[in-house]
Amino acid sequence: MLPPRTPDLAALDLLLAVAETGSVGRAAALHGVSQPSASTRLARLERRVGVALLVRTRRGSTLTPAGEAVATWAREVVDAAHRLTDGVQALRADRSVRLRVCASLTIAEYLMPPWLLALRRAHPSLDVGVAVANSAEVCRQVITGVVDVGFVEAPSVPAGLNALRVGTDRLAIVVAPRYPLASRAGAVAARELADQPLLLREPGSGTRDTFLHALHRALGAVPVLAHATELGSTTTLLATARAAGGLAVVSARAAAADLGSGALVELAVPDLDLERPLHAIWLGARPTDLAHELVRLARAASGEPAGGAIPRPRQRSAR
């Protein structure tokens, strides 16, 4: 912590101007303040350091020996302050034309392209970088400051991040038409899924976590999924399901083409709630201006009502 007698930077800068111009009046003009205001600031500086810094005459003002010493030390401090200010300004200017985003797969592939197109129309020279990862990695990149804003499909958001819902999604459990369960006339019960060869995304995926949370709500606990297989991409899940390799748990958006062509069919599991919110997440009280604009476009595209940040679930981590 700085000691109480630490001089004010603006007053030191004014003192240096007096040393250069030989006049409090001319120094005041350089700083855009009145001469009385400059005199008051310099007098306050003298009281703070506890020694006389200026000799005032009709011809102007000169520095005392103590004032010369203070000015010598002040030049390095003031120069460093200018470098700091210039650096911060450069960062602000950079943030005004650059946007770094990380999004989980379903959002990045099926929802984000029109958001980015609308943002580019408004800012033709904008430099946008988009990374795609599972929800846990998106949260990590936001928390560590790698990106300005993230978009996740997870059922919860880590403490320390602010979040706003930008839409909803639904999971589907899909199988090949020749798979035995596909020909069943009635619905499948949630408890039956534990004995099936489930095809799931890797740990950290929002799709996987949403499904496991839904099972927990339906059954009171997550059963042992002895026949589950973890696959690292939605494309691989769908391809394995088309080959009758099991029940794929994917976003309904991702399965839409296969369901439309008949390559896959969706199982009805009435006691399993597979709806999930989609969230924008950021670090700090407010996202950057460009990130805020992207979030606004995302909410408008999905028909989300205008409003503030949603309450976060109090959970330690999100996947």
MONOR-V391003 format. One line per field, one symbol per residue. psi: psi as a letter, one per 30 degrees, with the letter a starting at -180 (. if undefined). A space follows every 50 residues. Layout:
# MONOR-V391003
psi = ???
This chain:
# MONOR-V391003
psi = kklfgklkeeeeeeeeeeeefgkeeeeeeefhlleeeeeeeeeeeeeefg lkfkjklffaklkleeeeeeeeeeeeeeeeeeeeeeeeeeeeeefffkkk kkkleeeeefeeefeeeeeeefifgkjkkkkklleeeeeeeeefgelekl klglflkkkfkklkkgallklkjklkffkefffkealkkeffffglikjl llkfkeeeeeeeeeeeeeffljlkifgkkkkfleeeeeeeefghgajkjl kfeefeeeeefgfllkkkifgjjgkklkkkklkleklleeeeeeeeeeee efgklklaklkkkilell.
